[in-house]
Amino acid sequence: MRFGMDAPLQLDEGTELAPWQIAYETYGELNADKSNAILVCHALTGDQYVASPNPITGKPGWWNLMVGPGKPVDTDRFFVICANVLGGCLGTTGPASTNPETGKPYGLNMPIVTIGDMVRSQLRLVEALGIETLFAVVGGSMGGMQVLQWAAAYPDKVFAAVPIATAARHSSQNIAFHEVGRQAVMADPNWHNGDYASYKQRPTKGLAVARMAAHITYMSDSSLHTKFGRNLQDRSKVTFGFDADFQIESYLRHQGMTFVDRFDANTYLYVTRAMDYFDLAAQHGGKLAHAFLHTKTRFCVVSFTSDWLFPTSESKAIVKALNAAAANVSFVEIDSDRGHDAFLLDEPEMFETITGFLNSAAWARGLT
């Protein structure tokens, strides 16, 4: 959906973005009174193809275990919207988009965006679709940050909220991991201070290393050990060199190489920075509970035991703040050894939890 010069997007940075656009996919049918819409918010390297094949990779939707006919987010029952975030690289305005002032890609001339800006752009999309109130907003990781921002900034527009494996602010450890990734991108000689498009080059090596480092944080020690251990890759003994002797090395290299085919390096810088800047309490006088005062939104907060990137303590802090604000909140910690990525995987307890919560919320909303 395109917005022209007469419909600028106000950014937290203090500037306006115009023209701009937001790419999105929808699934299911919007009911007559437009009360059955669910917005699914994607994580750091996700996209709008939540339940349909990605046109670049050809792979199934990134959350097709969760979203679809008869699934927890049931497209036979709900109208599901998923949009590529602001700053993204799959159709929504981002650093790879054309700067109308120069006719060239924005590069680092793209204004810095925040989680709040992403949500503000989603609000504009939802309004343009004629939807006054979302039945639910659902998302994990960075998507969970967007869920929390939606509930805090627009409580009258969110009936139910499901933040999964997330936090109300980015920890210093997570900022540190992101900085390592950004420095890997910027150290690539093909980065050219973000202007690599003018040189017809891409900083693929730096971006691949950034992805490799990040991917480690999405798993747990237990899941890495179970999947790879110290098994060798296509050999019976070590080579006493620096080839990929171990299966885990080969796996990470593959993750890095495939990632660069579908993702823009500058987008990686911008979206990680948006996560770094997220601090919901800081937006409300330093008190997280103040973000949810007088809210009528129903919450279901979900965490995983082996997630060390967004540990359960972060989810409990959200629940504590919601309780302090007298909000309607339920909380589930799911026993899983799959680390942060568990929210994207086949976790029956997560599916049962979200199915039950959405069914209960739908009954309260009068949805049949």
C-alpha positions as CSV (number, residue, x, y, z in Angstrom):
1,M,0.0,0.0,0.0
2,R,1.4,3.4,-1.0
3,F,1.2,6.7,0.8
4,G,2.1,9.8,-1.1
5,M,3.6,13.1,-0.2
6,D,0.2,14.2,1.2
7,A,0.3,11.4,3.7
8,P,3.7,11.5,5.4
9,L,4.6,9.1,8.3
10,Q,5.8,10.9,11.4
11,L,8.9,9.2,12.8
12,D,10.2,9.2,16.4
13,E,13.4,10.6,15.1
14,G,11.5,13.9,14.5
15,T,11.3,13.7,10.8
16,E,8.6,12.8,8.3
17,L,8.9,10.0,5.7
18,A,7.1,10.6,2.4
19,P,6.3,9.1,0.1
20,W,6.4,5.6,1.7
21,Q,4.8,2.2,1.3
22,I,4.1,-0.9,3.3
23,A,4.0,-4.4,1.8
24,Y,1.6,-6.9,3.3
25,E,-0.2,-10.2,2.9
26,T,-3.7,-11.2,4.1
27,Y,-5.2,-14.5,4.7
28,G,-8.9,-15.5,5.4
29,E,-11.9,-13.2,5.1
30,L,-12.8,-10.1,7.0
31,N,-16.2,-10.4,8.5
32,A,-19.1,-8.0,8.0
33,D,-18.4,-5.8,11.1
34,K,-14.6,-6.1,10.6
35,S,-14.1,-7.5,14.1
36,N,-12.1,-10.6,13.3
37,A,-8.7,-9.1,12.2
38,I,-5.5,-10.4,13.6
39,L,-2.2,-8.7,12.9
40,V,0.8,-10.9,13.0
41,C,4.1,-9.1,13.6
42,H,7.3,-10.7,12.3
43,A,10.7,-11.0,14.0
44,L,14.1,-9.4,13.0
45,T,14.6,-11.2,9.7
46,G,11.0,-12.2,8.9
47,D,8.7,-10.8,6.3
48,Q,5.0,-10.5,5.3
49,Y,4.9,-14.1,4.0
50,V,3.8,-15.6,7.3
51,A,1.7,-18.4,5.8
52,S,2.5,-18.4,2.1
53,P,5.6,-19.2,0.1
54,N,8.4,-16.7,0.1
55,P,8.8,-15.5,-3.6
56,I,12.6,-15.2,-3.2
57,T,13.4,-18.5,-1.4
58,G,10.4,-20.5,-2.4
59,K,10.2,-21.8,1.2
60,P,6.9,-22.1,3.0
61,G,5.6,-19.2,5.2
62,W,7.8,-18.6,8.2
63,W,5.0,-19.4,10.7
64,N,2.8,-21.8,8.7
65,L,2.8,-24.0,11.8
66,M,0.9,-21.3,13.6
67,V,-1.2,-19.6,10.9
68,G,-3.5,-21.3,8.5
69,P,-6.8,-23.2,8.3
70,G,-7.6,-25.0,11.5
71,K,-4.3,-23.8,13.1
72,P,-4.0,-21.7,16.3
73,V,-4.4,-18.5,14.3
74,D,-7.2,-20.0,12.2
75,T,-7.6,-18.4,8.8
76,D,-11.0,-20.1,8.5
77,R,-12.1,-17.9,11.3
78,F,-9.9,-14.9,11.4
79,F,-8.7,-12.3,8.8
80,V,-4.9,-12.3,9.2
81,I,-2.7,-9.4,8.2
82,C,1.1,-9.6,8.2
83,A,3.2,-6.6,7.0
84,N,6.9,-6.2,6.2
85,V,8.2,-3.8,8.9
86,L,9.3,-0.2,8.1
87,G,13.0,-0.3,7.3
88,G,12.5,-3.8,5.8
89,C,13.7,-5.0,2.4
90,L,10.7,-6.9,0.9
91,G,8.5,-4.2,-0.3
92,T,8.1,-1.8,2.6
93,T,10.1,1.4,2.5
94,G,13.7,0.8,3.8
95,P,17.3,1.7,3.1
96,A,17.2,-0.2,-0.3
97,S,14.2,1.8,-1.4
98,T,14.5,4.7,-3.8
99,N,15.1,8.1,-2.2
100,P,12.8,10.5,-4.1
101,E,15.3,13.3,-3.7
102,T,18.2,11.5,-5.4
103,G,16.6,8.8,-7.4
104,K,19.1,6.4,-5.8
105,P,18.6,3.9,-2.9
106,Y,18.4,5.6,0.5
107,G,21.3,3.7,2.0
108,L,22.3,5.4,5.2
109,N,20.2,8.5,4.3
110,M,17.1,6.6,5.3
111,P,16.0,8.0,8.7
112,I,16.5,5.8,11.7
113,V,13.3,3.9,12.5
114,T,12.0,2.5,15.8
115,I,9.6,-0.1,16.9
116,G,7.1,2.7,17.5
117,D,7.6,3.8,13.8
118,M,7.0,0.2,12.7
119,V,3.7,0.1,14.6
120,R,2.7,3.5,13.5
121,S,3.0,2.4,9.9
122,Q,1.0,-0.7,10.6
123,L,-1.7,1.4,12.2
124,R,-1.9,3.4,8.9
125,L,-2.3,0.2,7.0
126,V,-5.0,-1.2,9.3
127,E,-6.9,2.1,9.1
128,A,-6.6,2.1,5.3
129,L,-8.1,-1.4,5.3
130,G,-11.1,0.1,7.2
131,I,-10.5,-1.8,10.4
132,E,-11.2,0.2,13.6
133,T,-10.1,-2.4,16.2
134,L,-7.9,-5.4,15.8
135,F,-9.2,-8.6,17.5
136,A,-5.6,-9.5,18.3
137,V,-2.0,-8.7,17.7
138,V,0.4,-11.6,17.8
139,G,4.2,-11.9,17.5
140,G,7.4,-13.3,18.8
141,S,10.9,-11.7,19.5
142,M,10.9,-8.4,17.7
143,G,7.3,-9.2,16.7
144,G,6.6,-9.4,20.4
145,M,8.0,-5.9,20.9
146,Q,5.6,-4.7,18.3
147,V,2.8,-6.4,20.1
148,L,3.7,-4.6,23.3
149,Q,4.0,-1.2,21.5
150,W,0.6,-1.7,19.9
151,A,-1.0,-2.5,23.3
152,A,0.7,0.5,25.0
153,A,0.2,3.1,22.3
154,Y,-3.2,2.1,20.9
155,P,-5.0,0.1,23.7
156,D,-8.4,0.9,22.3
157,K,-7.5,-0.7,19.0
158,V,-6.2,-4.0,20.4
159,F,-8.7,-6.4,22.0
160,A,-6.1,-9.2,22.7
161,A,-2.3,-9.3,22.7
162,V,0.0,-12.2,22.5
163,P,3.7,-11.3,23.0
164,I,5.9,-14.3,22.7
165,A,9.6,-14.8,23.6
166,T,10.2,-11.1,23.9
167,A,11.0,-8.2,26.3
168,A,9.8,-4.7,27.1
169,R,13.3,-3.4,26.4
170,H,16.5,-4.7,24.8
171,S,19.1,-5.9,27.2
172,S,22.7,-4.7,27.1
173,Q,23.8,-8.2,26.2
174,N,21.4,-8.2,23.2
175,I,22.6,-4.8,22.1
176,A,26.1,-6.1,22.3
177,F,25.3,-9.1,20.0
178,H,23.7,-6.7,17.5
179,E,26.7,-4.4,17.6
180,V,28.9,-7.4,16.7
181,G,26.7,-8.1,13.7
182,R,26.6,-4.5,12.5
183,Q,30.4,-4.2,12.8
184,A,30.8,-7.3,10.7
185,V,28.7,-5.8,8.0
186,M,30.4,-2.4,8.1
187,A,33.9,-4.1,8.1
188,D,33.1,-5.7,4.7
189,P,35.1,-3.8,2.1
190,N,32.0,-4.0,-0.2
191,W,29.8,-2.1,2.2
192,H,31.1,1.3,1.0
193,N,29.5,3.2,4.0
194,G,26.1,1.9,3.0
195,D,26.3,3.0,-0.6
196,Y,27.2,-0.4,-2.0
197,A,24.3,-0.2,-4.6
198,S,26.2,2.6,-6.4
199,Y,29.2,0.2,-6.8
200,K,27.0,-2.7,-7.8
201,Q,28.4,-4.7,-4.9
202,R,27.0,-6.2,-1.7
203,P,28.7,-6.8,1.6
204,T,27.7,-10.5,1.6
205,K,30.6,-11.8,3.6
206,G,30.0,-9.3,6.5
207,L,26.3,-9.9,6.4
208,A,26.8,-13.7,6.5
209,V,29.1,-13.4,9.5
210,A,26.4,-11.3,11.2
211,R,23.8,-13.9,10.5
212,M,26.1,-16.7,11.8
213,A,26.7,-14.9,15.1
214,A,23.0,-14.1,15.5
215,H,21.9,-17.6,14.7
216,I,23.9,-19.0,17.6
217,T,21.8,-16.8,20.0
218,Y,18.6,-18.3,18.6
219,M,19.4,-21.8,19.8
220,S,20.4,-23.3,23.1
221,D,23.4,-25.3,24.2
222,S,21.2,-28.3,24.5
223,S,19.7,-28.0,21.1
224,L,23.1,-27.5,19.5
225,H,24.5,-30.5,21.3
226,T,21.5,-32.7,20.3
227,K,21.6,-31.6,16.7
228,F,25.3,-31.5,16.1
229,G,27.4,-32.4,19.1
230,R,31.1,-32.5,18.0
231,N,30.2,-34.5,14.9
232,L,32.5,-34.1,12.0
233,Q,31.3,-32.9,8.6
234,D,31.9,-35.4,5.8
235,R,35.1,-36.7,7.2
236,S,36.5,-39.3,9.6
237,K,39.1,-37.1,11.3
238,V,40.0,-33.4,11.7
239,T,42.0,-31.8,9.0
240,F,44.3,-29.7,11.2
241,G,43.2,-26.6,9.2
242,F,40.4,-24.1,9.0
243,D,37.9,-25.8,6.7
244,A,34.5,-26.7,8.2
245,D,35.6,-29.8,10.2
246,F,32.5,-29.8,12.4
247,Q,28.9,-30.1,11.4
248,I,28.0,-27.0,13.4
249,E,30.6,-25.0,11.4
250,S,29.1,-26.2,8.1
251,Y,25.6,-25.4,9.3
252,L,26.4,-21.9,10.4
253,R,28.2,-21.2,7.1
254,H,25.1,-22.4,5.2
255,Q,22.9,-20.2,7.3
256,G,25.1,-17.2,6.5
257,M,25.2,-17.9,2.7
258,T,21.5,-18.5,2.3
259,F,20.6,-15.4,4.4
260,V,22.4,-13.0,2.1
261,D,20.3,-14.1,-0.8
262,R,17.1,-12.7,0.7
263,F,18.2,-9.9,3.0
264,D,19.6,-6.4,2.6
265,A,22.7,-5.5,4.7
266,N,21.6,-2.0,5.5
267,T,18.2,-3.3,6.5
268,Y,20.0,-5.5,9.0
269,L,21.6,-2.4,10.5
270,Y,18.4,-0.5,10.7
271,V,16.2,-3.2,12.1
272,T,18.7,-4.3,14.8
273,R,19.0,-0.6,15.8
274,A,15.2,-0.4,16.2
275,M,15.3,-3.3,18.6
276,D,18.2,-1.7,20.5
277,Y,16.3,1.5,21.0
278,F,13.1,-0.2,22.3
279,D,12.4,0.6,25.9
280,L,8.7,0.7,26.7
281,A,9.2,1.8,30.3
282,A,11.3,4.8,29.2
283,Q,8.4,5.9,27.1
284,H,6.3,6.1,30.2
285,G,8.4,7.8,32.9
286,G,10.5,4.8,33.6
287,K,7.6,2.7,35.0
288,L,6.6,-0.2,32.8
289,A,3.3,-0.5,34.5
290,H,2.4,3.0,33.4
291,A,2.5,1.8,29.8
292,F,-0.6,-0.3,30.5
293,L,-2.7,1.8,32.9
294,H,-6.4,1.4,32.4
295,T,-5.9,-1.0,29.5
296,K,-8.8,-3.2,28.6
297,T,-6.6,-5.4,26.3
298,R,-6.4,-9.1,27.3
299,F,-2.8,-10.4,27.3
300,C,-1.3,-13.9,27.0
301,V,2.5,-13.8,27.6
302,V,4.6,-16.8,26.5
303,S,8.2,-17.7,27.2
304,F,10.5,-20.7,26.9
305,T,12.7,-22.3,29.5
306,S,15.8,-22.5,27.3
307,D,15.5,-19.1,25.7
308,W,18.6,-17.2,26.9
309,L,18.2,-14.4,24.4
310,F,14.8,-13.3,25.8
311,P,14.7,-15.3,29.1
312,T,11.6,-15.9,31.1
313,S,12.6,-13.2,33.5
314,E,11.9,-10.7,30.8
315,S,8.4,-12.1,30.3
316,K,7.8,-12.1,34.0
317,A,8.7,-8.4,34.2
318,I,6.0,-7.7,31.6
319,V,3.5,-9.8,33.6
320,K,4.4,-8.0,36.8
321,A,3.8,-4.7,35.1
322,L,0.5,-5.8,33.7
323,N,-0.6,-7.1,37.1
324,A,0.4,-3.7,38.6
325,A,-1.8,-2.1,36.0
326,A,-4.7,-4.5,36.9
327,A,-4.7,-5.8,33.4
328,N,-6.2,-9.1,32.3
329,V,-3.1,-11.3,31.8
330,S,-2.2,-14.9,31.6
331,F,1.3,-16.3,31.5
332,V,2.8,-19.6,30.3
333,E,6.4,-20.7,30.5
334,I,6.9,-23.6,28.1
335,D,9.4,-26.3,28.8
336,S,11.6,-26.6,25.6
337,D,15.2,-27.2,24.9
338,R,15.1,-25.4,21.5
339,G,16.1,-21.9,22.7
340,H,14.7,-18.7,21.4
341,D,13.7,-20.2,18.0
342,A,11.2,-22.4,19.8
343,F,8.4,-20.0,19.0
344,L,8.9,-20.7,15.3
345,L,8.9,-24.5,15.7
346,D,6.5,-27.3,16.5
347,E,5.7,-26.7,20.1
348,P,2.4,-28.3,21.0
349,E,2.0,-26.6,24.3
350,M,2.5,-23.2,22.6
351,F,-0.2,-24.1,20.0
352,E,-2.6,-25.3,22.7
353,T,-2.0,-22.1,24.8
354,I,-2.6,-19.7,22.0
355,T,-5.6,-21.7,20.6
356,G,-7.2,-21.6,24.0
357,F,-6.5,-17.9,24.6
358,L,-7.8,-16.8,21.2
359,N,-10.9,-19.0,21.6
360,S,-11.6,-17.5,25.0
361,A,-11.0,-13.9,23.7
362,A,-13.2,-14.6,20.6
363,W,-16.0,-15.7,22.9
364,A,-15.6,-12.6,25.0
365,R,-15.6,-10.5,21.8
366,G,-18.7,-12.2,20.5
367,L,-17.1,-13.9,17.6
368,T,-18.6,-17.2,16.6
